[in-house]
Amino acid sequence: MIKYWKVFVFGLVLASGIVYAAEIGEKAADFSLLNLSQKKVNLSDYQGKVIILDFWAPECPPCRREIPDFVELQKEWGDKGVQIIGITCSRMRLKAIISFAGKYKMNYPVLLCDEATYRKYGPIPGIPTTFVIDQEGKIYKKYIGYKTKGVFENDIKKLIGG
């Protein structure tokens, strides 16, 4: 049986087309997305920080597995110049996403994806897809699929030391 989230992601990939590919070493595309309080958040708001930008959905089991690690990373590294940002690709209602974020104690911005942002960072062949962005705003790494906390912590240490 095909899982709902796989069908959803495949549909997003088809609908988005292959217009732009975010590549390692390139400047990360700025965006302006709504957070769960319906306020605009820009990537550029976090200029000068190491950013872990995660495309995910609550319906995605590997995404749910990564979230506690991102919560820990935000606690451990947030005051040292690291910012986790989650961009949800879910079609769930806002109220359900807010409930999910509360249940998982997500202590970092959760933003609602739009087609333009999805295209800028695509093609995204599956979720989670996570970008590590350096302090200069360049894409340092791109990961497709679940990765452990240690993978991201190693990247953080290489970029900011520690």
Phi and psi in radians as a Rosetta constraint file:
Dihedral C 1 N 2 CA 2 C 2 CIRCULARHARMONIC -1.351 0.35
Dihedral N 2 CA 2 C 2 N 3 CIRCULARHARMONIC 2.284 0.35
Dihedral C 2 N 3 CA 3 C 3 CIRCULARHARMONIC -1.250 0.35
Dihedral N 3 CA 3 C 3 N 4 CIRCULARHARMONIC 2.533 0.35
Dihedral C 3 N 4 CA 4 C 4 CIRCULARHARMONIC -0.947 0.35
Dihedral N 4 CA 4 C 4 N 5 CIRCULARHARMONIC -0.802 0.35
Dihedral C 4 N 5 CA 5 C 5 CIRCULARHARMONIC -1.136 0.35
Dihedral N 5 CA 5 C 5 N 6 CIRCULARHARMONIC -0.544 0.35
Dihedral C 5 N 6 CA 6 C 6 CIRCULARHARMONIC -1.188 0.35
Dihedral N 6 CA 6 C 6 N 7 CIRCULARHARMONIC -0.733 0.35
Dihedral C 6 N 7 CA 7 C 7 CIRCULARHARMONIC -1.126 0.35
Dihedral N 7 CA 7 C 7 N 8 CIRCULARHARMONIC -0.733 0.35
Dihedral C 7 N 8 CA 8 C 8 CIRCULARHARMONIC -1.060 0.35
Dihedral N 8 CA 8 C 8 N 9 CIRCULARHARMONIC -0.852 0.35
Dihedral C 8 N 9 CA 9 C 9 CIRCULARHARMONIC -1.118 0.35
Dihedral N 9 CA 9 C 9 N 10 CIRCULARHARMONIC -0.756 0.35
Dihedral C 9 N 10 CA 10 C 10 CIRCULARHARMONIC -1.025 0.35
Dihedral N 10 CA 10 C 10 N 11 CIRCULARHARMONIC -0.742 0.35
Dihedral C 10 N 11 CA 11 C 11 CIRCULARHARMONIC -1.102 0.35
Dihedral N 11 CA 11 C 11 N 12 CIRCULARHARMONIC -0.704 0.35
Dihedral C 11 N 12 CA 12 C 12 CIRCULARHARMONIC -1.103 0.35
Dihedral N 12 CA 12 C 12 N 13 CIRCULARHARMONIC -0.736 0.35
Dihedral C 12 N 13 CA 13 C 13 CIRCULARHARMONIC -1.077 0.35
Dihedral N 13 CA 13 C 13 N 14 CIRCULARHARMONIC -0.801 0.35
Dihedral C 13 N 14 CA 14 C 14 CIRCULARHARMONIC -1.123 0.35
Dihedral N 14 CA 14 C 14 N 15 CIRCULARHARMONIC -0.746 0.35
Dihedral C 14 N 15 CA 15 C 15 CIRCULARHARMONIC -1.199 0.35
Dihedral N 15 CA 15 C 15 N 16 CIRCULARHARMONIC -0.558 0.35
Dihedral C 15 N 16 CA 16 C 16 CIRCULARHARMONIC -1.366 0.35
Dihedral N 16 CA 16 C 16 N 17 CIRCULARHARMONIC -0.451 0.35
Dihedral C 16 N 17 CA 17 C 17 CIRCULARHARMONIC 1.237 0.35
Dihedral N 17 CA 17 C 17 N 18 CIRCULARHARMONIC 2.964 0.35
Dihedral C 17 N 18 CA 18 C 18 CIRCULARHARMONIC -1.860 0.35
Dihedral N 18 CA 18 C 18 N 19 CIRCULARHARMONIC 1.518 0.35
Dihedral C 18 N 19 CA 19 C 19 CIRCULARHARMONIC -1.742 0.35
Dihedral N 19 CA 19 C 19 N 20 CIRCULARHARMONIC -0.691 0.35
Dihedral C 19 N 20 CA 20 C 20 CIRCULARHARMONIC -2.515 0.35
Dihedral N 20 CA 20 C 20 N 21 CIRCULARHARMONIC 2.433 0.35
Dihedral C 20 N 21 CA 21 C 21 CIRCULARHARMONIC -2.120 0.35
Dihedral N 21 CA 21 C 21 N 22 CIRCULARHARMONIC 2.053 0.35
Dihedral C 21 N 22 CA 22 C 22 CIRCULARHARMONIC -1.260 0.35
Dihedral N 22 CA 22 C 22 N 23 CIRCULARHARMONIC 2.066 0.35
Dihedral C 22 N 23 CA 23 C 23 CIRCULARHARMONIC -1.998 0.35
Dihedral N 23 CA 23 C 23 N 24 CIRCULARHARMONIC 2.635 0.35
Dihedral C 23 N 24 CA 24 C 24 CIRCULARHARMONIC -1.028 0.35
Dihedral N 24 CA 24 C 24 N 25 CIRCULARHARMONIC 2.348 0.35
Dihedral C 24 N 25 CA 25 C 25 CIRCULARHARMONIC 1.635 0.35
Dihedral N 25 CA 25 C 25 N 26 CIRCULARHARMONIC -0.293 0.35
Dihedral C 25 N 26 CA 26 C 26 CIRCULARHARMONIC -1.483 0.35
Dihedral N 26 CA 26 C 26 N 27 CIRCULARHARMONIC 2.753 0.35
Dihedral C 26 N 27 CA 27 C 27 CIRCULARHARMONIC -1.153 0.35
Dihedral N 27 CA 27 C 27 N 28 CIRCULARHARMONIC 2.298 0.35
Dihedral C 27 N 28 CA 28 C 28 CIRCULARHARMONIC -1.207 0.35
Dihedral N 28 CA 28 C 28 N 29 CIRCULARHARMONIC 2.328 0.35
Dihedral C 28 N 29 CA 29 C 29 CIRCULARHARMONIC -1.179 0.35
Dihedral N 29 CA 29 C 29 N 30 CIRCULARHARMONIC 2.305 0.35
Dihedral C 29 N 30 CA 30 C 30 CIRCULARHARMONIC -1.268 0.35
Dihedral N 30 CA 30 C 30 N 31 CIRCULARHARMONIC 2.746 0.35
Dihedral C 30 N 31 CA 31 C 31 CIRCULARHARMONIC -2.619 0.35
Dihedral N 31 CA 31 C 31 N 32 CIRCULARHARMONIC 2.890 0.35
Dihedral C 31 N 32 CA 32 C 32 CIRCULARHARMONIC -2.347 0.35
Dihedral N 32 CA 32 C 32 N 33 CIRCULARHARMONIC 1.877 0.35
Dihedral C 32 N 33 CA 33 C 33 CIRCULARHARMONIC -2.166 0.35
Dihedral N 33 CA 33 C 33 N 34 CIRCULARHARMONIC 2.735 0.35
Dihedral C 33 N 34 CA 34 C 34 CIRCULARHARMONIC -1.409 0.35
Dihedral N 34 CA 34 C 34 N 35 CIRCULARHARMONIC 2.440 0.35
Dihedral C 34 N 35 CA 35 C 35 CIRCULARHARMONIC -1.595 0.35
Dihedral N 35 CA 35 C 35 N 36 CIRCULARHARMONIC -3.023 0.35
Dihedral C 35 N 36 CA 36 C 36 CIRCULARHARMONIC -1.218 0.35
Dihedral N 36 CA 36 C 36 N 37 CIRCULARHARMONIC -0.252 0.35
Dihedral C 36 N 37 CA 37 C 37 CIRCULARHARMONIC -1.654 0.35
Dihedral N 37 CA 37 C 37 N 38 CIRCULARHARMONIC 0.121 0.35
Dihedral C 37 N 38 CA 38 C 38 CIRCULARHARMONIC 1.184 0.35
Dihedral N 38 CA 38 C 38 N 39 CIRCULARHARMONIC 0.515 0.35
Dihedral C 38 N 39 CA 39 C 39 CIRCULARHARMONIC -1.869 0.35
Dihedral N 39 CA 39 C 39 N 40 CIRCULARHARMONIC 2.509 0.35
Dihedral C 39 N 40 CA 40 C 40 CIRCULARHARMONIC -1.237 0.35
Dihedral N 40 CA 40 C 40 N 41 CIRCULARHARMONIC 2.391 0.35
Dihedral C 40 N 41 CA 41 C 41 CIRCULARHARMONIC -2.273 0.35
Dihedral N 41 CA 41 C 41 N 42 CIRCULARHARMONIC 2.331 0.35
Dihedral C 41 N 42 CA 42 C 42 CIRCULARHARMONIC -1.895 0.35
Dihedral N 42 CA 42 C 42 N 43 CIRCULARHARMONIC 2.567 0.35
Dihedral C 42 N 43 CA 43 C 43 CIRCULARHARMONIC -1.042 0.35
Dihedral N 43 CA 43 C 43 N 44 CIRCULARHARMONIC -0.682 0.35
Dihedral C 43 N 44 CA 44 C 44 CIRCULARHARMONIC -1.097 0.35
Dihedral N 44 CA 44 C 44 N 45 CIRCULARHARMONIC -0.263 0.35
Dihedral C 44 N 45 CA 45 C 45 CIRCULARHARMONIC -1.083 0.35
Dihedral N 45 CA 45 C 45 N 46 CIRCULARHARMONIC -0.359 0.35
Dihedral C 45 N 46 CA 46 C 46 CIRCULARHARMONIC -1.932 0.35
Dihedral N 46 CA 46 C 46 N 47 CIRCULARHARMONIC 0.388 0.35
Dihedral C 46 N 47 CA 47 C 47 CIRCULARHARMONIC -0.937 0.35
Dihedral N 47 CA 47 C 47 N 48 CIRCULARHARMONIC 2.417 0.35
Dihedral C 47 N 48 CA 48 C 48 CIRCULARHARMONIC 1.569 0.35
Dihedral N 48 CA 48 C 48 N 49 CIRCULARHARMONIC -0.090 0.35
Dihedral C 48 N 49 CA 49 C 49 CIRCULARHARMONIC -1.834 0.35
Dihedral N 49 CA 49 C 49 N 50 CIRCULARHARMONIC 2.775 0.35
Dihedral C 49 N 50 CA 50 C 50 CIRCULARHARMONIC -1.389 0.35
Dihedral N 50 CA 50 C 50 N 51 CIRCULARHARMONIC 2.222 0.35
Dihedral C 50 N 51 CA 51 C 51 CIRCULARHARMONIC -2.042 0.35
Dihedral N 51 CA 51 C 51 N 52 CIRCULARHARMONIC 2.303 0.35
Dihedral C 51 N 52 CA 52 C 52 CIRCULARHARMONIC -1.866 0.35
Dihedral N 52 CA 52 C 52 N 53 CIRCULARHARMONIC 1.899 0.35
Dihedral C 52 N 53 CA 53 C 53 CIRCULARHARMONIC -1.842 0.35
Dihedral N 53 CA 53 C 53 N 54 CIRCULARHARMONIC 1.924 0.35
Dihedral C 53 N 54 CA 54 C 54 CIRCULARHARMONIC -1.957 0.35
Dihedral N 54 CA 54 C 54 N 55 CIRCULARHARMONIC 2.095 0.35
Dihedral C 54 N 55 CA 55 C 55 CIRCULARHARMONIC -1.581 0.35
Dihedral N 55 CA 55 C 55 N 56 CIRCULARHARMONIC 2.151 0.35
Dihedral C 55 N 56 CA 56 C 56 CIRCULARHARMONIC -2.658 0.35
Dihedral N 56 CA 56 C 56 N 57 CIRCULARHARMONIC 3.085 0.35
Dihedral C 56 N 57 CA 57 C 57 CIRCULARHARMONIC -2.654 0.35
Dihedral N 57 CA 57 C 57 N 58 CIRCULARHARMONIC 2.533 0.35
Dihedral C 57 N 58 CA 58 C 58 CIRCULARHARMONIC -1.052 0.35
Dihedral N 58 CA 58 C 58 N 59 CIRCULARHARMONIC -0.461 0.35
Dihedral C 58 N 59 CA 59 C 59 CIRCULARHARMONIC -1.316 0.35
Dihedral N 59 CA 59 C 59 N 60 CIRCULARHARMONIC -0.135 0.35
Dihedral C 59 N 60 CA 60 C 60 CIRCULARHARMONIC -1.674 0.35
Dihedral N 60 CA 60 C 60 N 61 CIRCULARHARMONIC 1.951 0.35
Dihedral C 60 N 61 CA 61 C 61 CIRCULARHARMONIC -0.999 0.35
Dihedral N 61 CA 61 C 61 N 62 CIRCULARHARMONIC -0.766 0.35
Dihedral C 61 N 62 CA 62 C 62 CIRCULARHARMONIC -1.109 0.35
Dihedral N 62 CA 62 C 62 N 63 CIRCULARHARMONIC -0.567 0.35
Dihedral C 62 N 63 CA 63 C 63 CIRCULARHARMONIC -1.127 0.35
Dihedral N 63 CA 63 C 63 N 64 CIRCULARHARMONIC -0.788 0.35
Dihedral C 63 N 64 CA 64 C 64 CIRCULARHARMONIC -1.074 0.35
Dihedral N 64 CA 64 C 64 N 65 CIRCULARHARMONIC -0.570 0.35
Dihedral C 64 N 65 CA 65 C 65 CIRCULARHARMONIC -1.218 0.35
Dihedral N 65 CA 65 C 65 N 66 CIRCULARHARMONIC -0.571 0.35
Dihedral C 65 N 66 CA 66 C 66 CIRCULARHARMONIC -1.364 0.35
Dihedral N 66 CA 66 C 66 N 67 CIRCULARHARMONIC -0.512 0.35
Dihedral C 66 N 67 CA 67 C 67 CIRCULARHARMONIC -0.986 0.35
Dihedral N 67 CA 67 C 67 N 68 CIRCULARHARMONIC -0.805 0.35
Dihedral C 67 N 68 CA 68 C 68 CIRCULARHARMONIC -1.022 0.35
Dihedral N 68 CA 68 C 68 N 69 CIRCULARHARMONIC -0.595 0.35
Dihedral C 68 N 69 CA 69 C 69 CIRCULARHARMONIC -1.166 0.35
Dihedral N 69 CA 69 C 69 N 70 CIRCULARHARMONIC -0.712 0.35
Dihedral C 69 N 70 CA 70 C 70 CIRCULARHARMONIC -1.143 0.35
Dihedral N 70 CA 70 C 70 N 71 CIRCULARHARMONIC -0.657 0.35
Dihedral C 70 N 71 CA 71 C 71 CIRCULARHARMONIC -1.061 0.35
Dihedral N 71 CA 71 C 71 N 72 CIRCULARHARMONIC -0.794 0.35
Dihedral C 71 N 72 CA 72 C 72 CIRCULARHARMONIC -1.131 0.35
Dihedral N 72 CA 72 C 72 N 73 CIRCULARHARMONIC -0.766 0.35
Dihedral C 72 N 73 CA 73 C 73 CIRCULARHARMONIC -1.060 0.35
Dihedral N 73 CA 73 C 73 N 74 CIRCULARHARMONIC -0.708 0.35
Dihedral C 73 N 74 CA 74 C 74 CIRCULARHARMONIC -1.104 0.35
Dihedral N 74 CA 74 C 74 N 75 CIRCULARHARMONIC -0.726 0.35
Dihedral C 74 N 75 CA 75 C 75 CIRCULARHARMONIC -1.117 0.35
Dihedral N 75 CA 75 C 75 N 76 CIRCULARHARMONIC -0.781 0.35
Dihedral C 75 N 76 CA 76 C 76 CIRCULARHARMONIC -1.346 0.35
Dihedral N 76 CA 76 C 76 N 77 CIRCULARHARMONIC -0.587 0.35
Dihedral C 76 N 77 CA 77 C 77 CIRCULARHARMONIC -2.048 0.35
Dihedral N 77 CA 77 C 77 N 78 CIRCULARHARMONIC -0.148 0.35
Dihedral C 77 N 78 CA 78 C 78 CIRCULARHARMONIC -0.995 0.35
Dihedral N 78 CA 78 C 78 N 79 CIRCULARHARMONIC -0.696 0.35
Dihedral C 78 N 79 CA 79 C 79 CIRCULARHARMONIC -1.441 0.35
Dihedral N 79 CA 79 C 79 N 80 CIRCULARHARMONIC 0.041 0.35
Dihedral C 79 N 80 CA 80 C 80 CIRCULARHARMONIC -1.935 0.35
Dihedral N 80 CA 80 C 80 N 81 CIRCULARHARMONIC 0.226 0.35
Dihedral C 80 N 81 CA 81 C 81 CIRCULARHARMONIC 1.746 0.35
Dihedral N 81 CA 81 C 81 N 82 CIRCULARHARMONIC 0.404 0.35
Dihedral C 81 N 82 CA 82 C 82 CIRCULARHARMONIC -2.024 0.35
Dihedral N 82 CA 82 C 82 N 83 CIRCULARHARMONIC 2.443 0.35
Dihedral C 82 N 83 CA 83 C 83 CIRCULARHARMONIC -2.323 0.35
Dihedral N 83 CA 83 C 83 N 84 CIRCULARHARMONIC 2.127 0.35
Dihedral C 83 N 84 CA 84 C 84 CIRCULARHARMONIC -1.527 0.35
Dihedral N 84 CA 84 C 84 N 85 CIRCULARHARMONIC 2.419 0.35
Dihedral C 84 N 85 CA 85 C 85 CIRCULARHARMONIC -2.356 0.35
Dihedral N 85 CA 85 C 85 N 86 CIRCULARHARMONIC 2.201 0.35
Dihedral C 85 N 86 CA 86 C 86 CIRCULARHARMONIC -1.817 0.35
Dihedral N 86 CA 86 C 86 N 87 CIRCULARHARMONIC 2.227 0.35
Dihedral C 86 N 87 CA 87 C 87 CIRCULARHARMONIC -1.946 0.35
Dihedral N 87 CA 87 C 87 N 88 CIRCULARHARMONIC 1.931 0.35
Dihedral C 87 N 88 CA 88 C 88 CIRCULARHARMONIC -1.466 0.35
Dihedral N 88 CA 88 C 88 N 89 CIRCULARHARMONIC 2.294 0.35
Dihedral C 88 N 89 CA 89 C 89 CIRCULARHARMONIC -1.756 0.35
Dihedral N 89 CA 89 C 89 N 90 CIRCULARHARMONIC 0.373 0.35
Dihedral C 89 N 90 CA 90 C 90 CIRCULARHARMONIC -1.438 0.35
Dihedral N 90 CA 90 C 90 N 91 CIRCULARHARMONIC 2.654 0.35
Dihedral C 90 N 91 CA 91 C 91 CIRCULARHARMONIC -1.785 0.35
Dihedral N 91 CA 91 C 91 N 92 CIRCULARHARMONIC 0.194 0.35
Dihedral C 91 N 92 CA 92 C 92 CIRCULARHARMONIC -1.139 0.35
Dihedral N 92 CA 92 C 92 N 93 CIRCULARHARMONIC 2.748 0.35
Dihedral C 92 N 93 CA 93 C 93 CIRCULARHARMONIC -1.153 0.35
Dihedral N 93 CA 93 C 93 N 94 CIRCULARHARMONIC 2.624 0.35
Dihedral C 93 N 94 CA 94 C 94 CIRCULARHARMONIC -0.945 0.35
Dihedral N 94 CA 94 C 94 N 95 CIRCULARHARMONIC -0.741 0.35
Dihedral C 94 N 95 CA 95 C 95 CIRCULARHARMONIC -1.035 0.35
Dihedral N 95 CA 95 C 95 N 96 CIRCULARHARMONIC -0.691 0.35
Dihedral C 95 N 96 CA 96 C 96 CIRCULARHARMONIC -1.201 0.35
Dihedral N 96 CA 96 C 96 N 97 CIRCULARHARMONIC -0.669 0.35
Dihedral C 96 N 97 CA 97 C 97 CIRCULARHARMONIC -1.185 0.35
Dihedral N 97 CA 97 C 97 N 98 CIRCULARHARMONIC -0.709 0.35
Dihedral C 97 N 98 CA 98 C 98 CIRCULARHARMONIC -1.059 0.35
Dihedral N 98 CA 98 C 98 N 99 CIRCULARHARMONIC -0.773 0.35
Dihedral C 98 N 99 CA 99 C 99 CIRCULARHARMONIC -1.072 0.35
Dihedral N 99 CA 99 C 99 N 100 CIRCULARHARMONIC -0.775 0.35
Dihedral C 99 N 100 CA 100 C 100 CIRCULARHARMONIC -1.050 0.35
Dihedral N 100 CA 100 C 100 N 101 CIRCULARHARMONIC -0.840 0.35
Dihedral C 100 N 101 CA 101 C 101 CIRCULARHARMONIC -1.044 0.35
Dihedral N 101 CA 101 C 101 N 102 CIRCULARHARMONIC -0.675 0.35
Dihedral C 101 N 102 CA 102 C 102 CIRCULARHARMONIC -1.175 0.35
Dihedral N 102 CA 102 C 102 N 103 CIRCULARHARMONIC -0.759 0.35
Dihedral C 102 N 103 CA 103 C 103 CIRCULARHARMONIC -1.048 0.35
Dihedral N 103 CA 103 C 103 N 104 CIRCULARHARMONIC -0.697 0.35
Dihedral C 103 N 104 CA 104 C 104 CIRCULARHARMONIC -1.560 0.35
Dihedral N 104 CA 104 C 104 N 105 CIRCULARHARMONIC 0.049 0.35
Dihedral C 104 N 105 CA 105 C 105 CIRCULARHARMONIC 0.924 0.35
Dihedral N 105 CA 105 C 105 N 106 CIRCULARHARMONIC 0.773 0.35
Dihedral C 105 N 106 CA 106 C 106 CIRCULARHARMONIC -1.169 0.35
Dihedral N 106 CA 106 C 106 N 107 CIRCULARHARMONIC 1.962 0.35
Dihedral C 106 N 107 CA 107 C 107 CIRCULARHARMONIC -1.754 0.35
Dihedral N 107 CA 107 C 107 N 108 CIRCULARHARMONIC 0.425 0.35
Dihedral C 107 N 108 CA 108 C 108 CIRCULARHARMONIC -2.397 0.35
Dihedral N 108 CA 108 C 108 N 109 CIRCULARHARMONIC 2.825 0.35
Dihedral C 108 N 109 CA 109 C 109 CIRCULARHARMONIC -1.056 0.35
Dihedral N 109 CA 109 C 109 N 110 CIRCULARHARMONIC 2.328 0.35
Dihedral C 109 N 110 CA 110 C 110 CIRCULARHARMONIC -1.982 0.35
Dihedral N 110 CA 110 C 110 N 111 CIRCULARHARMONIC 2.088 0.35
Dihedral C 110 N 111 CA 111 C 111 CIRCULARHARMONIC -1.994 0.35
Dihedral N 111 CA 111 C 111 N 112 CIRCULARHARMONIC 2.675 0.35
Dihedral C 111 N 112 CA 112 C 112 CIRCULARHARMONIC -1.658 0.35
Dihedral N 112 CA 112 C 112 N 113 CIRCULARHARMONIC 2.066 0.35
Dihedral C 112 N 113 CA 113 C 113 CIRCULARHARMONIC -1.146 0.35
Dihedral N 113 CA 113 C 113 N 114 CIRCULARHARMONIC 2.571 0.35
Dihedral C 113 N 114 CA 114 C 114 CIRCULARHARMONIC -2.172 0.35
Dihedral N 114 CA 114 C 114 N 115 CIRCULARHARMONIC 2.939 0.35
Dihedral C 114 N 115 CA 115 C 115 CIRCULARHARMONIC -1.090 0.35
Dihedral N 115 CA 115 C 115 N 116 CIRCULARHARMONIC -0.678 0.35
Dihedral C 115 N 116 CA 116 C 116 CIRCULARHARMONIC -1.093 0.35
Dihedral N 116 CA 116 C 116 N 117 CIRCULARHARMONIC -0.766 0.35
Dihedral C 116 N 117 CA 117 C 117 CIRCULARHARMONIC -1.190 0.35
Dihedral N 117 CA 117 C 117 N 118 CIRCULARHARMONIC -0.728 0.35
Dihedral C 117 N 118 CA 118 C 118 CIRCULARHARMONIC -1.020 0.35
Dihedral N 118 CA 118 C 118 N 119 CIRCULARHARMONIC -0.720 0.35
Dihedral C 118 N 119 CA 119 C 119 CIRCULARHARMONIC -1.164 0.35
Dihedral N 119 CA 119 C 119 N 120 CIRCULARHARMONIC -0.717 0.35
Dihedral C 119 N 120 CA 120 C 120 CIRCULARHARMONIC -1.056 0.35
Dihedral N 120 CA 120 C 120 N 121 CIRCULARHARMONIC -0.606 0.35
Dihedral C 120 N 121 CA 121 C 121 CIRCULARHARMONIC -1.778 0.35
Dihedral N 121 CA 121 C 121 N 122 CIRCULARHARMONIC -0.024 0.35
Dihedral C 121 N 122 CA 122 C 122 CIRCULARHARMONIC -1.493 0.35
Dihedral N 122 CA 122 C 122 N 123 CIRCULARHARMONIC 3.137 0.35
Dihedral C 122 N 123 CA 123 C 123 CIRCULARHARMONIC -1.255 0.35
Dihedral N 123 CA 123 C 123 N 124 CIRCULARHARMONIC 2.462 0.35
Dihedral C 123 N 124 CA 124 C 124 CIRCULARHARMONIC -1.889 0.35
Dihedral N 124 CA 124 C 124 N 125 CIRCULARHARMONIC 1.776 0.35
Dihedral C 124 N 125 CA 125 C 125 CIRCULARHARMONIC -1.290 0.35
Dihedral N 125 CA 125 C 125 N 126 CIRCULARHARMONIC -0.240 0.35
Dihedral C 125 N 126 CA 126 C 126 CIRCULARHARMONIC -3.040 0.35
Dihedral N 126 CA 126 C 126 N 127 CIRCULARHARMONIC 2.869 0.35
Dihedral C 126 N 127 CA 127 C 127 CIRCULARHARMONIC -2.081 0.35
Dihedral N 127 CA 127 C 127 N 128 CIRCULARHARMONIC 2.603 0.35
Dihedral C 127 N 128 CA 128 C 128 CIRCULARHARMONIC -1.272 0.35
Dihedral N 128 CA 128 C 128 N 129 CIRCULARHARMONIC 2.550 0.35
Dihedral C 128 N 129 CA 129 C 129 CIRCULARHARMONIC -2.165 0.35
Dihedral N 129 CA 129 C 129 N 130 CIRCULARHARMONIC 2.222 0.35
Dihedral C 129 N 130 CA 130 C 130 CIRCULARHARMONIC -2.234 0.35
Dihedral N 130 CA 130 C 130 N 131 CIRCULARHARMONIC 2.321 0.35
Dihedral C 130 N 131 CA 131 C 131 CIRCULARHARMONIC -1.904 0.35
Dihedral N 131 CA 131 C 131 N 132 CIRCULARHARMONIC 2.366 0.35
Dihedral C 131 N 132 CA 132 C 132 CIRCULARHARMONIC -1.823 0.35
Dihedral N 132 CA 132 C 132 N 133 CIRCULARHARMONIC 2.154 0.35
Dihedral C 132 N 133 CA 133 C 133 CIRCULARHARMONIC -2.007 0.35
Dihedral N 133 CA 133 C 133 N 134 CIRCULARHARMONIC 2.285 0.35
Dihedral C 133 N 134 CA 134 C 134 CIRCULARHARMONIC -1.405 0.35
Dihedral N 134 CA 134 C 134 N 135 CIRCULARHARMONIC 3.108 0.35
Dihedral C 134 N 135 CA 135 C 135 CIRCULARHARMONIC -1.125 0.35
Dihedral N 135 CA 135 C 135 N 136 CIRCULARHARMONIC -0.342 0.35
Dihedral C 135 N 136 CA 136 C 136 CIRCULARHARMONIC -1.573 0.35
Dihedral N 136 CA 136 C 136 N 137 CIRCULARHARMONIC 0.008 0.35
Dihedral C 136 N 137 CA 137 C 137 CIRCULARHARMONIC 1.493 0.35
Dihedral N 137 CA 137 C 137 N 138 CIRCULARHARMONIC 0.262 0.35
Dihedral C 137 N 138 CA 138 C 138 CIRCULARHARMONIC -1.727 0.35
Dihedral N 138 CA 138 C 138 N 139 CIRCULARHARMONIC 2.569 0.35
Dihedral C 138 N 139 CA 139 C 139 CIRCULARHARMONIC -1.256 0.35
Dihedral N 139 CA 139 C 139 N 140 CIRCULARHARMONIC 2.082 0.35
Dihedral C 139 N 140 CA 140 C 140 CIRCULARHARMONIC -1.615 0.35
Dihedral N 140 CA 140 C 140 N 141 CIRCULARHARMONIC -0.742 0.35
Dihedral C 140 N 141 CA 141 C 141 CIRCULARHARMONIC -2.564 0.35
Dihedral N 141 CA 141 C 141 N 142 CIRCULARHARMONIC 2.736 0.35
Dihedral C 141 N 142 CA 142 C 142 CIRCULARHARMONIC -2.372 0.35
Dihedral N 142 CA 142 C 142 N 143 CIRCULARHARMONIC 2.214 0.35
Dihedral C 142 N 143 CA 143 C 143 CIRCULARHARMONIC -2.097 0.35
Dihedral N 143 CA 143 C 143 N 144 CIRCULARHARMONIC 2.340 0.35
Dihedral C 143 N 144 CA 144 C 144 CIRCULARHARMONIC -1.956 0.35
Dihedral N 144 CA 144 C 144 N 145 CIRCULARHARMONIC 2.173 0.35
Dihedral C 144 N 145 CA 145 C 145 CIRCULARHARMONIC 1.655 0.35
Dihedral N 145 CA 145 C 145 N 146 CIRCULARHARMONIC 3.037 0.35
Dihedral C 145 N 146 CA 146 C 146 CIRCULARHARMONIC -1.088 0.35
Dihedral N 146 CA 146 C 146 N 147 CIRCULARHARMONIC 2.356 0.35
Dihedral C 146 N 147 CA 147 C 147 CIRCULARHARMONIC -2.311 0.35
Dihedral N 147 CA 147 C 147 N 148 CIRCULARHARMONIC 2.616 0.35
Dihedral C 147 N 148 CA 148 C 148 CIRCULARHARMONIC -1.345 0.35
Dihedral N 148 CA 148 C 148 N 149 CIRCULARHARMONIC 2.870 0.35
Dihedral C 148 N 149 CA 149 C 149 CIRCULARHARMONIC -0.972 0.35
Dihedral N 149 CA 149 C 149 N 150 CIRCULARHARMONIC -0.699 0.35
Dihedral C 149 N 150 CA 150 C 150 CIRCULARHARMONIC -1.044 0.35
Dihedral N 150 CA 150 C 150 N 151 CIRCULARHARMONIC -0.608 0.35
Dihedral C 150 N 151 CA 151 C 151 CIRCULARHARMONIC -1.061 0.35
Dihedral N 151 CA 151 C 151 N 152 CIRCULARHARMONIC -0.839 0.35
Dihedral C 151 N 152 CA 152 C 152 CIRCULARHARMONIC -1.251 0.35
Dihedral N 152 CA 152 C 152 N 153 CIRCULARHARMONIC -0.640 0.35
Dihedral C 152 N 153 CA 153 C 153 CIRCULARHARMONIC -1.113 0.35
Dihedral N 153 CA 153 C 153 N 154 CIRCULARHARMONIC -0.681 0.35
Dihedral C 153 N 154 CA 154 C 154 CIRCULARHARMONIC -1.072 0.35
Dihedral N 154 CA 154 C 154 N 155 CIRCULARHARMONIC -0.766 0.35
Dihedral C 154 N 155 CA 155 C 155 CIRCULARHARMONIC -1.082 0.35
Dihedral N 155 CA 155 C 155 N 156 CIRCULARHARMONIC -0.773 0.35
Dihedral C 155 N 156 CA 156 C 156 CIRCULARHARMONIC -1.035 0.35
Dihedral N 156 CA 156 C 156 N 157 CIRCULARHARMONIC -0.825 0.35
Dihedral C 156 N 157 CA 157 C 157 CIRCULARHARMONIC -1.076 0.35
Dihedral N 157 CA 157 C 157 N 158 CIRCULARHARMONIC -0.682 0.35
Dihedral C 157 N 158 CA 158 C 158 CIRCULARHARMONIC -1.151 0.35
Dihedral N 158 CA 158 C 158 N 159 CIRCULARHARMONIC -0.602 0.35
Dihedral C 158 N 159 CA 159 C 159 CIRCULARHARMONIC -1.465 0.35
Dihedral N 159 CA 159 C 159 N 160 CIRCULARHARMONIC -0.624 0.35
Dihedral C 159 N 160 CA 160 C 160 CIRCULARHARMONIC -2.072 0.35
Dihedral N 160 CA 160 C 160 N 161 CIRCULARHARMONIC -0.084 0.35
Dihedral C 160 N 161 CA 161 C 161 CIRCULARHARMONIC 1.427 0.35
Dihedral N 161 CA 161 C 161 N 162 CIRCULARHARMONIC 2.933 0.35
